[in-house]
Structure formats: structure tokens, C-alpha cells
Amino acid sequence: MSRRAAVLGHPISHSKSPAMHSAAYAKLGVDIGYSAIDVTVESLPAFMETVRGDGSWCGLSVTMPLKTAMVAEVDDVRGAAAHLGVLNTVAFEFDGGSAVRRVGYNTDVAGIIEAVRYAGLATTPHAAILGGGGTSAAAIAAVQEMGAGHVDVFVRDVSRAVEAQAAAAAVGISLAVRPLTEASTAVAASDLVISTFPPRAADALADELADQPGTGGGVLLDVAYDPWPSRLAEVWHGHGGAVVPGLEMLMYQAAEQIRLFSGCDVDAAVIDVMCDSVGLPRRVF
């Protein structure tokens, strides 16, 4: 029987996940159809109820704004997702019969770590994160796993950083939530900057950094990938810093999803076709 998987979010038409997943499944020779489905927070419970009784589903990728809301829609939460209260993956596990468990994971944490480890990052980074939502929670956990004891999170509205604060408490890292208007000096001096903002939301900050000659000595991971390069990535690169595209993080977290959905190993040959599907240049893996 052909199996189904999809990426859920709102909006979702821009997603590169269908191209990556479809290329991987074709290379692996497994019959999994993967699509993008527009689902809002309000419509999520009804959608998940339709999925519950359909044995063809093997997995869901979860993007904004559903990463927190999905926690209430699964039967079990494992790994980093259990600590963070934020997930980006739902795998369907069968008990050998008709019963199925919907299990939540967070593969964003591993995706972030893998995406920056080849960029010459210090073992214990002095880090700054832009944004306080679900992806920033994964970024905080990733920074903690890389050895940092403190992280600064810069947000447009300091009252809306609940997910970031909960993530820091869960993984045991010191956190300072600061307004975005204070970001330029701190960001310029950071070993690692992870922007979880949507496209163009960091443009004003980028313009400030363009006028600071000390900007860009560290590594920037900009999760937004359309349009690319972002204004922030252009400025960072222009000052000599290392830039890791968000597509690279997307590829690494997707590789773990593919393993969970298909039960297959994801080797270098699969990584190659995933990169080709979205025009992502290969690093040395």
C-alpha cells in the first residue's frame, strides 16, 4: 500500500519540504507520497482527527504556526520535544494491527547543530538568537547542547517570548530576553547568531549591522530561506562572516524525518539528491 506524508503549516505554499522528501523517497525506492497541506491552529484538531483513522499515513512535518499546538494532538512526545513542548515531526507507529500511535519529535535541534558544525563554530559559542517562537526553542536547546551556559534572545515584543523562556528552563540554560532594538551591538560580537525570524523581519537589523565594521566575525544561521540570500545574510557575508543557509538546516532536520517516516537509513547518496532538489550546494559531510 502506498503511504502518505505531508508538511503542515500556514502559509505553506513556499515550503521546500515536498521537493526534499520526494527526492529522498525516490532515491530510497519507497512508495511514500509527500505533499504540503495548509492547516491553521484552529483547524488542526479536526485535521488530526481525519488522520487518526487513515492507516495510509506514516508521518507529518510540522512548521509554523503549529509547532506548539501539535503537542496536544499526539499520543506521545519523545526526545527534545518532550522537554521543549515544541515539535516539528509526527511519526505514526503501528502495533502490528490496526492501532496506531502518533509520536511527536523535534528534529530541528539536530538540524541546527549539524548545519553549523561545519562552519568553524567554537565548541562553546557565545550565542544570540533572533525571535522567540517555536524554532527559537529548538535553537536554544541546540546552543545548550553545544556547550553554552547563556544565550541572549532578541524579540520584537518581549511579552511574546514564552516558548523561548520555557525552552531555556527545560534545558537548563541562562536566558536574557531583550528587545530587538538592542540587538545590533550584541549580535555583532557573537560567535553564533541564529535568526528564526520570517523573511525580511530582520532587514532593519541588517541595515544597522551594515554600518558596524566589526560585524560578522562569527557564524550566522538564517532559518528564513526565501528569498535568499536574506539582507541579514548579505551583510554578514559582506563583513567576512560565515553564513549557513536555512535550507541546510531544513535538509538536516528533514533527513531525520525521512528516517522516522520510512525506516530507512539516510546516507550520503540520499543527502545528495535532497540537496539537488532545492539547489543547495554540498558541504563536505
N, C-alpha and C positions, 0 to 999 in steps of 0.2 A: 504494500500500500504506500502510495506517495504521502510523504509527511509535509507539514506546513510549519513555517516560522515567519515572524514579521518583526518590524520595528514599529513601536507605538510612540506617538507624541503629537504635539500641536504647537506650531505647524510642523509638517513632516515632509513636504514635497522636496525639500532641499537635501534630504538625507543621502549620504553616500553608502550607508549600510547595505542596501539591496545589491549594489554592484559588488561590494567586497564579499558578502556572504555567498551570492550566487556564483561568483568565480571560484570560490573555495569549494563549494559543494560539487561543482562540475569537475574540478580537478580531483577531488576525492572519490568521485564516482558514486555519490549517494543521492538518492531521489528526495531532495528537500526543496520545496518551492518557498522563496522568501520574498516578502512584499513590504510595503510601507502603508500603515493604516493611521489615519488621522483620528486620534482619540483625545478628548479633553478630560480634565479631572472629574467633571460632572458625569461624563458618560462612561468612565472607566468601570464602575461596578457592573453595569449592565453588559458591557463588552466581555468582561471576565466571566460572567455567568454563562454567556453563549459558548465561550471557550471550554468551560468545565465539562460539558457533555459531549465534546467533539474529540474523539480519540486520534484524530489525524495530527494534532498539534504536538510539536516537540520542543518549541522554545519561543520566547519573546525577548527582543531587545527593548529597553525602556529608556526613553530620553525625556527631556523637559517638556511639560512641567509635571511629569508623572512619577519621578523617582522616589518621592516620599509617599505619595498616595498609594503606590503599588504595594507597599508593605502590608497594608490591611487586606489585600486581595490574594495573598499566597498562603499556603498551608505551613510553610517552614521557611526560615531565613538562616542562612549559613555564612560562615566566614566573616569578612569585613562588614558585610551588610548587616549582620546581627548586632554589631557594635555601633554602627553608624546610624541605623534607622533609615538608610537610603540605599536603594538598589537600582541596578540598571539591567538586570538579567533575570528571566524566569525560565527555569528548565522543568520539563514535565517528566516525572519519574513514574513508571508503571510497576505494579507489584506482580506482574506475570499474568494478571487477569485484566478486568476492565477498570479497576480502580487506578486513579492517577493522583499524584501529589504534585502541587505546583510549588517549586522550591526557588526562593529568591537568593541571588548572589550580587556582589558588586565587583565587577571586573575592571572598573575604572581605576581602582587603586593600582593594580598590577600594570595596567596600561600606561599610567603616568610614570611609574618607576622605570619601566622598560624604555619608554620614549625619551627619557632624559639621561639614562645611564651612559649612553654612547656619546654624549655631548661634552664630556670632560668635566662633569659636575663633581664638586668636592663631596667627600663621603658624608660630612655633617654640614649641610648647607645652611646659610643664613637666608631665610626664605621670606618672600612676600607673596600673598595670594590676592588676586583681584576678584571680588564677587563673594557672596555669602550663601549661595544656594546649594542645591544637591551636589553639583560637580565639585564645588569648593570643599564639601565634606570629604569626598574622596581624595582631593588634593591635600587636605590636612593630614589624613591618615597616611598618605604616601610620604609626605615630608617627615612625619614621625618615624616611619619605617626606615627612612634614610638617615636617621640619627639625630635630627634636630630636636631641641628641647623647647623651642619657642617659635611661633610664627605670627606675623602681622597680617591681618586680613583687612583689606580696604574695600569699602562698600559705598554705594551711592546713598543708602539710607541705613544708618546704624541701628535702627529699630527692627530691621529685617535681616538679621544675621543669625536667626535661631538655629538653623541647620548647622552652620559653621560652629557655633558655640557648643551645641550638643556633640558634634563630632570631636571637638577638642577635648571635651570632658570624657568622652568614651575611650579615647586612645591615650589620654594622659599627657597632653602637650599643653604648655602655656600659650594662651591666645590673647592678642590685643586686637579689638575691633576698632578701626579708625575710619574717619570719613575719607572718601576718595580725594577730596580737595587737599589732603595732606600726603598724598601718595608719592609725588614725584621724587622728592629727596630720598626717601626710604627705598623706593624701587630702584633708583639709580645705583644705590650702594649694595644691593642684594646679590648673593651668589646665584639664587634661583628665583625667578618670577613665574608664577603660573596664573595666567589670565583665564578665568572661567566666564567672562562676560560674553554676551551675544555680540554678533558682528556690529562693528562701529561704536560700540558703547565705550571703548577705551580711546577713541580718537582724540578727545580733548587732552587726556593724559599724555598721549603720544606727542602732541604738539608742545606740551610743556617740556617733555624729556628731550625733544629735538634741540632745545636751547640750552641744555645742560651737557657740557663737554665730557663729563665723567660717566655718562650713561652707557650701559651696555657691556660692562666687563664680565658679566655672568651669563647665565643661561636663561632664555625665555621660552616657555612653552605656552603658546597661544591656542587655546582649545577651539576658538572660532576658526573655521576654515573656508568660509565662503562669504565675501570674496577673499582671495588670497593672492599676494600677501596682504595682511592687515596693515593699517597705518602704524600700529604699535610694532609689528614685526619689521617693517621697513626702517623705522627709526632705530630700533635695537641693532639690526644688522648694519645700518649705516655708521653706528658708533663702534663697530667691531665685535659685538657680542654674538654668541651662538644662539641661533633660533631653531627651535624644534616645532615643526608644523603640527597643528591639531590633528591632521589626517594620520600622522604617525601614531599618536595616542589612540585614535579610533581604530587603527589597524591592529594594534596590540591587544586592546580590550576585546575586539571582535574575534581575534584568534582564540581566546579563551572561551568565548561564547560558542564558537563553532565546535570546539572540543566537547563542550557540555551538550550541545544540541544533537551532534552526530555520533558521539562516542569514538571519533577518530582522532589520531594524532595529527597535529598541525606542524608539518615540517617546513624546511626552507623552500621547497618547491611550491607549497601552498602559499606561503608568505609572498613569493614572487608573483603569483597570479593575482593575489589580493592587491599588491602594490600596483601592478599593471592596470587593474580595473579602474583605478582612480587617478592614475598618472603620478603616483608617489615614487620619487627616486629611492632606490635602495641604499641603506647604510650597510656597513659590514656587520652582519648578525653573528 
